[in-house]
Each structure stands twice: as C-alpha cells, then as structure tokens.
Amino acid sequence: MSDRPCPICDEVAGRRTAPGGPIYDDGLWLVSHHLGPHTDPGELIVKLRRHGESVGDLTGTEAAALGPILRAAAGAVDRVIRPERVYVAAFSE
C-alpha cells in the first residue's frame, strides 16, 4: 500500500464530499460524482468502501455487487445526460 493519502478513502470517511453527495451506497460500494477539477457532465466514480488497490483483490461479494452497480450507473448517465456513448474504465492505485 502507498504512503500517499487516498482520495477515495477520504471521501468514504467523510473528509471530502462530492457535489450532490452520495448517489448510491450499499455498504460495499459508494457511487458519487467525480471530485476532480476536470470532469465531464455525469462523470460518476464507483468506489470501493474499503481501501483496495486492485480489482483482483475484490472479495467474491464485492465482485458480484460491482457488475449490477456499473450497469445501473451507466444506465443513469445514459438516461440523464444522453451522451453519444457511456464509457466505463477501471483505475487502480
């Protein structure tokens, strides 16, 4: 694990708040708007509530919950923003 502060952990712990607050929280995953300075309309971040550095480190329960959450988040962006495409990417640190 890195010695650098984790912005995802800061948000999960309530030290940072995304605009509009949490969109979804099931105790394993937290979905909210992106906090970065350069974001696109409807840019959502799906965050693991515990600190994790790799998709390969997910528990079976976390992995099983992720697919439906990604589908729901992408569907919400599609319905509300109506972009030409909705992209889903994974970034691990």
N, C-alpha and C positions, 0 to 999 in steps of 0.2 A: 504494500500500500504506500502511496506517495505521502510525503510530509506536507504537501501543499494543501491549503484549505479546499474543501469540496463544496462548490456552489449548490449542488443538488442536496447534499446533507444540510447545508444552511437553510435551504427552503423547507425541506421536510421538518426541520427542527423549529421552524417559525421565525428564523432570524432574517429571512428575506420573504417578500410576498410578491407574487406575480400579479399583474393587472387583472382585476376581476376575481382574484382569489382562486381557490381550487375549483376545477371543473368536475373532477371525479376523484374519489379516494375510497378504495376498498380495503385499506389497511396494508395491502402489499404494494400497490401502485398508486401514484399520485399523478394526475393529469392537470396541467395548467398552461397558460400562455408562456411563450418564451420571454425570458428576462433580459436578453442581450440588447445591446444598443442598435443592432441592425437586424430587424426582423421583418417578416412578411405578414400581411393580414392573415389571421387564422393559424399562425405558426404555433403549434402545440408541442409540448415536451411531455413524454411519458416517462416518469421517473420511478425507479425502484425505491421504496420507502427505507430500506436498509442500504447501507453502503455496499455497492457492488462494482467491480471493475471489468467484468466480462459477462457476456450472455452465457458463456459456458459455465459460469458459477451459479446460475439460477437454480433454485430448488425445483423439483417437479411441480409443486403447487404454483410457484411464481411463473414458471414457463407455461403452464396450462392456462393461467389467467391472462397472459400477455396477448395472445392472438385475438381473443374477443375484444380486449380493450383497444388494440390497434385498429381493428375493424370499425369499432364504434367511433373512435376519434377521427379516423379518415372519413367516415360517412358524415359526421357532423360538419367537418370542414367543407366537404363536397356540397352539402345542403345549404350551409350558411354563406360561404364565400363564393361558391360556384366557380372554382378555378378551372382552367383547361385540364389540369392534372393535379392529383394529390400524390406527393412523394413521401415515402417512409424510409428513414435511414437510421442506422444504429451507430452510436458513437460511444466508445468505452474509454475510460481513462484509468 
